[in-house]
């Protein structure tokens, strides 16, 4: 009997400690509601007043992680996502990380305040 309990404990430890490496930067998260959502991670760079990623498409209820890199040599920039009321100043030469749960479906402009440079966040 002790041997069976010991084997069950070892098996539980092995299963609990195993991890899966996902190449596409996605993982499943469970919130208190028991709802399983997806996690997606992107890097957006601004250099010479241009965005290198002008479209992001995710499912509703996705945990979105955005690394915003400001490579502009001359100025700090304020990044915003309209519709989600997110505004974050990104000092020149730095990377800031934003976390967003996409609870609202639709199309939302993102980019830098007072700039015509915009991308689109599509939440299905």
C-alpha positions as CSV (number, residue, x, y, z in Angstrom):
1,X,0.0,0.0,0.0
2,X,2.8,2.4,0.9
3,X,4.5,1.6,-2.4
4,X,1.3,2.5,-4.4
5,X,0.9,5.8,-2.5
6,X,4.6,6.5,-3.2
7,X,4.2,5.8,-6.9
8,X,1.1,8.0,-7.1
9,X,2.9,10.9,-5.4
10,X,5.9,10.5,-7.8
11,X,3.5,10.4,-10.8
12,X,1.7,13.5,-9.6
13,X,5.0,15.3,-9.1
14,X,6.2,14.4,-12.6
15,X,2.9,15.5,-14.3
16,X,2.8,18.8,-12.3
17,X,6.4,19.7,-13.1
18,X,6.3,18.9,-16.8
19,X,6.2,21.9,-19.2
20,X,5.4,22.3,-22.8
21,X,7.5,24.7,-25.0
22,X,5.2,26.3,-27.6
23,X,6.9,27.8,-30.6
24,X,4.0,30.1,-31.6
25,X,4.0,32.0,-28.3
26,X,0.6,30.8,-27.2
27,X,-0.5,29.2,-24.0
28,X,-3.8,28.4,-22.3
29,X,-4.8,30.2,-19.1
30,X,-7.6,29.4,-16.8
31,X,-9.2,32.3,-14.9
32,X,-11.4,32.1,-11.8
33,X,-14.5,31.6,-13.9
34,X,-13.0,28.4,-15.2
35,X,-12.9,29.9,-18.7
36,X,-9.9,28.9,-20.8
37,X,-8.4,31.7,-22.8
38,X,-5.5,32.0,-25.1
39,X,-2.3,34.0,-24.6
40,X,-0.6,35.8,-27.5
41,X,2.6,37.9,-27.5
42,X,3.8,40.4,-30.0
43,X,6.5,43.0,-30.4
44,X,5.8,46.3,-32.1
45,X,8.7,48.5,-33.0
46,X,8.6,52.1,-34.0
47,X,11.6,53.4,-35.9
48,X,11.8,56.4,-38.2
49,X,8.1,57.1,-37.5
50,X,7.0,53.7,-38.9
51,X,5.4,50.7,-37.2
52,X,6.8,47.3,-38.1
53,X,3.5,45.5,-37.2
54,X,0.4,47.2,-38.5
55,X,-2.2,44.4,-37.9
56,X,-2.8,42.1,-35.0
57,X,-5.6,39.6,-35.1
58,X,-6.7,37.6,-32.0
59,X,-9.7,35.9,-30.6
60,X,-12.0,37.5,-28.0
61,X,-10.9,36.6,-24.4
62,X,-7.2,36.5,-25.3
63,X,-4.6,37.7,-22.9
64,X,-2.5,39.9,-25.2
65,X,1.1,40.8,-24.3
66,X,2.6,43.7,-26.3
67,X,6.2,44.6,-26.1
68,X,6.4,48.2,-27.5
69,X,9.9,49.2,-28.6
70,X,10.6,52.8,-29.3
71,X,13.7,53.0,-31.6
72,X,13.0,56.6,-32.5
73,X,16.3,58.5,-31.7
74,X,14.7,61.8,-31.2
75,X,11.7,61.5,-28.9
76,X,9.5,59.7,-26.4
77,X,6.3,58.4,-27.9
78,X,2.9,57.7,-26.4
79,X,1.4,54.4,-27.5
80,X,-2.4,54.0,-27.3
81,X,-5.1,51.5,-28.2
82,X,-8.4,53.2,-28.9
83,X,-11.5,51.5,-27.6
84,X,-9.5,49.9,-24.7
85,X,-8.5,53.2,-23.3
86,X,-4.8,52.2,-23.1
87,X,-2.2,55.0,-23.1
88,X,1.5,54.4,-22.3
89,X,4.5,56.6,-22.7
90,X,7.4,54.8,-24.3
91,X,10.7,56.6,-23.6
92,X,13.0,56.7,-26.6
93,X,15.3,53.7,-26.8
94,X,13.3,51.6,-24.4
95,X,10.8,48.7,-24.5
96,X,7.6,48.8,-22.4
97,X,5.3,45.7,-21.9
98,X,1.6,46.1,-21.9
99,X,-1.0,43.4,-20.8
100,X,-4.5,43.4,-22.2
101,X,-7.4,41.0,-21.9
102,X,-9.4,41.3,-25.2
103,X,-12.9,41.3,-23.7
104,X,-14.4,43.4,-26.5
105,X,-14.7,42.2,-30.1
106,X,-14.2,44.6,-32.9
107,X,-11.5,46.6,-34.7
108,X,-9.4,49.0,-32.7
109,X,-6.7,51.4,-33.9
110,X,-3.4,51.3,-32.2
111,X,-0.3,53.5,-32.6
112,X,1.3,56.6,-31.4
113,X,-0.6,59.6,-30.2
114,X,-0.6,62.6,-32.5
115,X,0.7,60.5,-35.3
116,X,-0.8,59.2,-38.5
117,X,1.1,56.0,-38.0
118,X,-1.6,53.5,-36.9
119,X,-2.1,49.8,-36.9
120,X,-5.3,47.8,-36.4
121,X,-6.1,45.3,-33.6
122,X,-8.8,42.9,-34.8
123,X,-10.6,41.0,-32.0
124,X,-12.9,38.2,-33.3
